[in-house]
Amino acid sequence: MAKVQTFSDKLKSKKTDTRIPVKIIKGFSSEIGSTRFLEKVVKVDDLNQLSNIDIN
């Protein structure tokens, strides 16, 4: 049997995401006094949108 789909066909069919992945790290004090960190990866259209992102 002949191969129906080539590797270049696979690459053509994938969508490219134009949004930029950014890791946001927020530090806060826990109840016992130690520092805890909360991490989240968010995709944004423009880096100017970073000031509007709220991570909780």
DOFI-659949 format. One record per residue (C-alpha): residue number from 1; residue in one letter; y, x, z. Coordinates in nm, 4 decimals. Layout:
BEGIN
seq/type/y/x/z
NUM/a/Y/X/Z
...
REM end
This chain:
BEGIN
seq/type/y/x/z
1/m/0.0000/0.0000/0.0000
2/a/0.3494/0.1146/-0.0749
3/k/0.6047/0.1521/0.1988
4/v/0.8492/-0.1378/0.1745
5/q/1.1348/-0.0117/0.3918
6/t/1.2676/0.3435/0.3805
7/f/1.4559/0.5269/0.6527
8/s/1.7856/0.4961/0.4652
9/d/1.7344/0.1196/0.4424
10/k/1.6981/0.1059/0.8210
11/l/2.0253/0.2921/0.8691
12/k/2.2105/0.0629/0.6327
13/s/2.0981/-0.2503/0.8155
14/k/2.2263/-0.1402/1.1592
15/k/2.5668/-0.2606/1.2679
16/t/2.8142/-0.0064/1.3954
17/d/3.0055/-0.1046/1.7060
18/t/3.3721/-0.0087/1.6870
19/r/3.4282/-0.0594/2.0594
20/i/3.4512/0.2467/2.2852
21/p/3.2102/0.2740/2.5822
22/v/3.3918/0.3821/2.8999
23/k/3.2436/0.4488/3.2450
24/i/3.4586/0.3129/3.5277
25/i/3.4047/0.4493/3.8780
26/k/3.5655/0.2828/4.1795
27/g/3.5535/0.4371/4.5257
28/f/3.5897/0.2328/4.8434
29/s/3.5221/0.2669/5.2151
30/s/3.2153/0.0926/5.3515
31/e/3.1910/-0.0885/5.6836
32/i/3.0486/0.2174/5.8597
33/g/3.3264/0.4448/5.7327
34/s/3.1501/0.6291/5.4518
35/t/3.2762/0.6362/5.0950
36/r/3.0811/0.4278/4.8432
37/f/3.1130/0.4342/4.4664
38/l/3.0649/0.1537/4.2168
39/e/2.9962/0.2495/3.8543
40/k/3.0081/0.0308/3.5480
41/v/3.0011/0.1018/3.1743
42/v/3.2374/-0.1240/2.9812
43/k/3.3066/-0.1396/2.6078
44/v/3.6728/-0.1761/2.5148
45/d/3.8478/-0.2153/2.1803
46/d/4.1411/0.0080/2.2725
47/l/4.1971/0.2573/2.5552
48/n/4.5173/0.0725/2.6492
49/q/4.2973/-0.2099/2.7819
50/l/4.1665/0.0065/3.0679
51/s/4.4491/-0.0949/3.3007
52/n/4.3483/-0.4639/3.2639
53/i/3.9815/-0.4173/3.3614
54/d/3.8819/-0.5344/3.7094
55/i/3.5570/-0.4010/3.8565
56/n/3.4193/-0.5647/4.1719
REM end
